[in-house]
Amino acid sequence: MALDALIDALAFYFDDERRAIPLPSAAQRGEQMIGLPADVSAAVLQLNKELGVG
């Protein structure tokens, strides 16, 4: 469920195409990391590259 919500949130960045997607920060104590599927990770990196970020 958390992964689905994260992917839905990322969709707003992909639709906008003018804002870079922030890269993840380190997990704080008590937090859990959510891994993205490889295709979504690649799309994030590609968008950020096109925008000159990262």
Order of alpha helices (4+ residues) and beta strands (2+ residues): alpha-alpha
